[in-house]
Amino acid sequence: MFGSEENKDLLIDFLNEVFKGEFKFSDIVYNDKEQVGRRNYKSVVYDIYCTTDTGDRVIVEMQYARTADFINRTVFYVARSMVRQGHKGEDYDMSRIDGVFIMNDFV
């Protein structure tokens, strides 16, 4: 529902509710959902990976069923996005990355 350009306004409304009072989204750009791991590292395929009009990044993941590794996977996804911002010879001036992780059945 949120992952297509024609429904972008729904995702913006949703994110504005989630981050209400913290900041307001006026536009987003959908990024490539797949980040291929280097050498022997895991690849990541996000449900939604977008950039806000201020340059910050947001990961939105929706999981229908309970998985044992859900928490670890959420941390890994955000960490992978942080690491991909660092380039050799540059300072550690990185954009904000937020993750919105929704699970239908979590105890």
Biotite code that builds the C-alpha atoms (Angstrom):
import biotite.structure as struc

atoms = struc.array([
    struc.Atom([0.000, 0.000, 0.000], chain_id="A", res_id=1, res_name="MET", atom_name="CA", element="C"),
    struc.Atom([2.786, 2.488, 0.879], chain_id="A", res_id=2, res_name="PHE", atom_name="CA", element="C"),
    struc.Atom([5.411, 1.282, -1.573], chain_id="A", res_id=3, res_name="GLY", atom_name="CA", element="C"),
    struc.Atom([4.244, 2.853, -4.817], chain_id="A", res_id=4, res_name="SER", atom_name="CA", element="C"),
    struc.Atom([4.636, 6.338, -6.231], chain_id="A", res_id=5, res_name="GLU", atom_name="CA", element="C"),
    struc.Atom([0.877, 6.722, -6.732], chain_id="A", res_id=6, res_name="GLU", atom_name="CA", element="C"),
    struc.Atom([0.317, 6.089, -2.989], chain_id="A", res_id=7, res_name="ASN", atom_name="CA", element="C"),
    struc.Atom([3.167, 8.303, -1.820], chain_id="A", res_id=8, res_name="LYS", atom_name="CA", element="C"),
    struc.Atom([0.726, 10.670, -0.108], chain_id="A", res_id=9, res_name="ASP", atom_name="CA", element="C"),
    struc.Atom([-0.464, 7.782, 2.113], chain_id="A", res_id=10, res_name="LEU", atom_name="CA", element="C"),
    struc.Atom([3.102, 7.038, 3.235], chain_id="A", res_id=11, res_name="LEU", atom_name="CA", element="C"),
    struc.Atom([3.758, 10.723, 3.906], chain_id="A", res_id=12, res_name="ILE", atom_name="CA", element="C"),
    struc.Atom([0.579, 10.952, 6.021], chain_id="A", res_id=13, res_name="ASP", atom_name="CA", element="C"),
    struc.Atom([1.531, 7.771, 7.892], chain_id="A", res_id=14, res_name="PHE", atom_name="CA", element="C"),
    struc.Atom([5.076, 8.981, 8.616], chain_id="A", res_id=15, res_name="LEU", atom_name="CA", element="C"),
    struc.Atom([3.794, 12.371, 9.732], chain_id="A", res_id=16, res_name="ASN", atom_name="CA", element="C"),
    struc.Atom([1.589, 10.610, 12.289], chain_id="A", res_id=17, res_name="GLU", atom_name="CA", element="C"),
    struc.Atom([4.408, 8.347, 13.483], chain_id="A", res_id=18, res_name="VAL", atom_name="CA", element="C"),
    struc.Atom([6.840, 11.265, 13.888], chain_id="A", res_id=19, res_name="PHE", atom_name="CA", element="C"),
    struc.Atom([4.232, 13.808, 14.987], chain_id="A", res_id=20, res_name="LYS", atom_name="CA", element="C"),
    struc.Atom([5.829, 16.696, 16.867], chain_id="A", res_id=21, res_name="GLY", atom_name="CA", element="C"),
    struc.Atom([9.347, 15.599, 15.925], chain_id="A", res_id=22, res_name="GLU", atom_name="CA", element="C"),
    struc.Atom([9.407, 16.703, 12.301], chain_id="A", res_id=23, res_name="PHE", atom_name="CA", element="C"),
    struc.Atom([7.091, 16.910, 9.302], chain_id="A", res_id=24, res_name="LYS", atom_name="CA", element="C"),
    struc.Atom([7.487, 15.207, 5.950], chain_id="A", res_id=25, res_name="PHE", atom_name="CA", element="C"),
    struc.Atom([6.387, 17.118, 2.883], chain_id="A", res_id=26, res_name="SER", atom_name="CA", element="C"),
    struc.Atom([7.910, 14.824, 0.256], chain_id="A", res_id=27, res_name="ASP", atom_name="CA", element="C"),
    struc.Atom([9.827, 11.562, -0.065], chain_id="A", res_id=28, res_name="ILE", atom_name="CA", element="C"),
    struc.Atom([11.858, 9.871, -2.775], chain_id="A", res_id=29, res_name="VAL", atom_name="CA", element="C"),
    struc.Atom([11.783, 6.094, -3.066], chain_id="A", res_id=30, res_name="TYR", atom_name="CA", element="C"),
    struc.Atom([15.315, 4.650, -3.018], chain_id="A", res_id=31, res_name="ASN", atom_name="CA", element="C"),
    struc.Atom([16.576, 1.327, -4.327], chain_id="A", res_id=32, res_name="ASP", atom_name="CA", element="C"),
    struc.Atom([15.146, -1.311, -1.985], chain_id="A", res_id=33, res_name="LYS", atom_name="CA", element="C"),
    struc.Atom([18.089, -3.689, -2.310], chain_id="A", res_id=34, res_name="GLU", atom_name="CA", element="C"),
    struc.Atom([21.503, -3.136, -0.775], chain_id="A", res_id=35, res_name="GLN", atom_name="CA", element="C"),
    struc.Atom([23.820, -5.917, -1.854], chain_id="A", res_id=36, res_name="VAL", atom_name="CA", element="C"),
    struc.Atom([26.357, -6.989, 0.733], chain_id="A", res_id=37, res_name="GLY", atom_name="CA", element="C"),
    struc.Atom([30.044, -6.886, -0.083], chain_id="A", res_id=38, res_name="ARG", atom_name="CA", element="C"),
    struc.Atom([31.962, -10.166, -0.170], chain_id="A", res_id=39, res_name="ARG", atom_name="CA", element="C"),
    struc.Atom([30.473, -12.493, 2.461], chain_id="A", res_id=40, res_name="ASN", atom_name="CA", element="C"),
    struc.Atom([28.069, -9.974, 4.026], chain_id="A", res_id=41, res_name="TYR", atom_name="CA", element="C"),
    struc.Atom([24.302, -10.310, 3.975], chain_id="A", res_id=42, res_name="LYS", atom_name="CA", element="C"),
    struc.Atom([22.276, -8.343, 1.484], chain_id="A", res_id=43, res_name="SER", atom_name="CA", element="C"),
    struc.Atom([19.292, -6.293, 2.582], chain_id="A", res_id=44, res_name="VAL", atom_name="CA", element="C"),
    struc.Atom([15.997, -5.903, 0.755], chain_id="A", res_id=45, res_name="VAL", atom_name="CA", element="C"),
    struc.Atom([13.759, -3.300, 2.388], chain_id="A", res_id=46, res_name="TYR", atom_name="CA", element="C"),
    struc.Atom([9.990, -3.091, 2.015], chain_id="A", res_id=47, res_name="ASP", atom_name="CA", element="C"),
    struc.Atom([10.336, 0.696, 1.718], chain_id="A", res_id=48, res_name="ILE", atom_name="CA", element="C"),
    struc.Atom([13.526, 2.754, 1.820], chain_id="A", res_id=49, res_name="TYR", atom_name="CA", element="C"),
    struc.Atom([13.010, 6.451, 1.197], chain_id="A", res_id=50, res_name="CYS", atom_name="CA", element="C"),
    struc.Atom([14.680, 9.821, 1.555], chain_id="A", res_id=51, res_name="THR", atom_name="CA", element="C"),
    struc.Atom([12.838, 12.820, 2.960], chain_id="A", res_id=52, res_name="THR", atom_name="CA", element="C"),
    struc.Atom([12.891, 16.335, 1.588], chain_id="A", res_id=53, res_name="ASP", atom_name="CA", element="C"),
    struc.Atom([15.500, 17.185, 4.259], chain_id="A", res_id=54, res_name="THR", atom_name="CA", element="C"),
    struc.Atom([17.836, 14.361, 3.169], chain_id="A", res_id=55, res_name="GLY", atom_name="CA", element="C"),
    struc.Atom([17.070, 12.014, 6.055], chain_id="A", res_id=56, res_name="ASP", atom_name="CA", element="C"),
    struc.Atom([16.342, 8.367, 5.352], chain_id="A", res_id=57, res_name="ARG", atom_name="CA", element="C"),
    struc.Atom([13.467, 6.218, 6.571], chain_id="A", res_id=58, res_name="VAL", atom_name="CA", element="C"),
    struc.Atom([13.136, 2.445, 6.455], chain_id="A", res_id=59, res_name="ILE", atom_name="CA", element="C"),
    struc.Atom([9.602, 1.074, 6.684], chain_id="A", res_id=60, res_name="VAL", atom_name="CA", element="C"),
    struc.Atom([9.256, -2.677, 7.194], chain_id="A", res_id=61, res_name="GLU", atom_name="CA", element="C"),
    struc.Atom([6.038, -4.596, 7.663], chain_id="A", res_id=62, res_name="MET", atom_name="CA", element="C"),
    struc.Atom([6.178, -8.169, 8.928], chain_id="A", res_id=63, res_name="GLN", atom_name="CA", element="C"),
    struc.Atom([3.007, -10.201, 8.916], chain_id="A", res_id=64, res_name="TYR", atom_name="CA", element="C"),
    struc.Atom([4.114, -13.155, 11.055], chain_id="A", res_id=65, res_name="ALA", atom_name="CA", element="C"),
    struc.Atom([6.328, -13.443, 14.100], chain_id="A", res_id=66, res_name="ARG", atom_name="CA", element="C"),
    struc.Atom([9.977, -14.228, 13.431], chain_id="A", res_id=67, res_name="THR", atom_name="CA", element="C"),
    struc.Atom([12.600, -14.995, 16.052], chain_id="A", res_id=68, res_name="ALA", atom_name="CA", element="C"),
    struc.Atom([15.141, -12.646, 14.503], chain_id="A", res_id=69, res_name="ASP", atom_name="CA", element="C"),
    struc.Atom([12.878, -9.617, 14.036], chain_id="A", res_id=70, res_name="PHE", atom_name="CA", element="C"),
    struc.Atom([14.652, -7.324, 16.543], chain_id="A", res_id=71, res_name="ILE", atom_name="CA", element="C"),
    struc.Atom([18.117, -8.273, 15.290], chain_id="A", res_id=72, res_name="ASN", atom_name="CA", element="C"),
    struc.Atom([17.020, -7.724, 11.695], chain_id="A", res_id=73, res_name="ARG", atom_name="CA", element="C"),
    struc.Atom([15.702, -4.227, 12.474], chain_id="A", res_id=74, res_name="THR", atom_name="CA", element="C"),
    struc.Atom([19.015, -3.243, 14.055], chain_id="A", res_id=75, res_name="VAL", atom_name="CA", element="C"),
    struc.Atom([20.912, -4.751, 11.113], chain_id="A", res_id=76, res_name="PHE", atom_name="CA", element="C"),
    struc.Atom([18.818, -2.820, 8.577], chain_id="A", res_id=77, res_name="TYR", atom_name="CA", element="C"),
    struc.Atom([19.434, 0.546, 10.238], chain_id="A", res_id=78, res_name="VAL", atom_name="CA", element="C"),
    struc.Atom([23.126, -0.242, 10.794], chain_id="A", res_id=79, res_name="ALA", atom_name="CA", element="C"),
    struc.Atom([23.555, -1.241, 7.132], chain_id="A", res_id=80, res_name="ARG", atom_name="CA", element="C"),
    struc.Atom([22.075, 2.072, 6.026], chain_id="A", res_id=81, res_name="SER", atom_name="CA", element="C"),
    struc.Atom([24.424, 3.970, 8.339], chain_id="A", res_id=82, res_name="MET", atom_name="CA", element="C"),
    struc.Atom([27.486, 2.095, 7.105], chain_id="A", res_id=83, res_name="VAL", atom_name="CA", element="C"),
    struc.Atom([26.637, 2.786, 3.462], chain_id="A", res_id=84, res_name="ARG", atom_name="CA", element="C"),
    struc.Atom([26.856, 6.529, 4.131], chain_id="A", res_id=85, res_name="GLN", atom_name="CA", element="C"),
    struc.Atom([30.502, 6.352, 5.199], chain_id="A", res_id=86, res_name="GLY", atom_name="CA", element="C"),
    struc.Atom([33.000, 6.768, 2.393], chain_id="A", res_id=87, res_name="HIS", atom_name="CA", element="C"),
    struc.Atom([36.758, 6.509, 2.665], chain_id="A", res_id=88, res_name="LYS", atom_name="CA", element="C"),
    struc.Atom([38.417, 9.870, 3.244], chain_id="A", res_id=89, res_name="GLY", atom_name="CA", element="C"),
    struc.Atom([35.225, 11.639, 4.359], chain_id="A", res_id=90, res_name="GLU", atom_name="CA", element="C"),
    struc.Atom([34.166, 12.877, 7.788], chain_id="A", res_id=91, res_name="ASP", atom_name="CA", element="C"),
    struc.Atom([31.388, 11.125, 9.686], chain_id="A", res_id=92, res_name="TYR", atom_name="CA", element="C"),
    struc.Atom([28.747, 13.660, 8.683], chain_id="A", res_id=93, res_name="ASP", atom_name="CA", element="C"),
    struc.Atom([25.821, 11.295, 8.183], chain_id="A", res_id=94, res_name="MET", atom_name="CA", element="C"),
    struc.Atom([22.136, 11.832, 7.545], chain_id="A", res_id=95, res_name="SER", atom_name="CA", element="C"),
    struc.Atom([19.581, 10.745, 10.066], chain_id="A", res_id=96, res_name="ARG", atom_name="CA", element="C"),
    struc.Atom([18.103, 7.287, 9.544], chain_id="A", res_id=97, res_name="ILE", atom_name="CA", element="C"),
    struc.Atom([14.860, 6.215, 11.168], chain_id="A", res_id=98, res_name="ASP", atom_name="CA", element="C"),
    struc.Atom([13.224, 2.828, 11.048], chain_id="A", res_id=99, res_name="GLY", atom_name="CA", element="C"),
    struc.Atom([9.538, 2.105, 11.341], chain_id="A", res_id=100, res_name="VAL", atom_name="CA", element="C"),
    struc.Atom([9.119, -1.618, 11.903], chain_id="A", res_id=101, res_name="PHE", atom_name="CA", element="C"),
    struc.Atom([5.633, -3.067, 12.168], chain_id="A", res_id=102, res_name="ILE", atom_name="CA", element="C"),
    struc.Atom([4.830, -6.646, 13.089], chain_id="A", res_id=103, res_name="MET", atom_name="CA", element="C"),
    struc.Atom([1.333, -8.060, 13.046], chain_id="A", res_id=104, res_name="ASN", atom_name="CA", element="C"),
    struc.Atom([2.005, -10.719, 15.695], chain_id="A", res_id=105, res_name="ASP", atom_name="CA", element="C"),
    struc.Atom([4.710, -9.847, 18.239], chain_id="A", res_id=106, res_name="PHE", atom_name="CA", element="C"),
    struc.Atom([4.953, -10.891, 21.875], chain_id="A", res_id=107, res_name="VAL", atom_name="CA", element="C"),
])
